[in-house]
């Protein structure tokens, strides 16, 4: 699957002192992929969808991407604790995302 909309890259990120992995997607807010990511996040966090600000459960976030022409747009990322990296990658692939 080479659909750019479904491309995911990963990088290390720490939240509240917990080492983790941030899966950076190209999914935009309001897209069908956002709903898919919400399902993945819910599954990885055992059904918890409303997280406190300092939570170390898997969580979605918006990140701003700057374009060469100076404009920017938001994309959705998924952070998981390092121990859930493989599980998250597998869940994303199962939902049609291409994980790098």
Protein Blocks (a to p, Z undefined) as FASTA:
>chain_A
ZZfklgccdddddeehiacdddddfbdehiaklmmmmmmmmmmnnopabdcfkbcbdcdd
ddddddfkopacddddddddfklmmmmmmmmmmnopacZZ
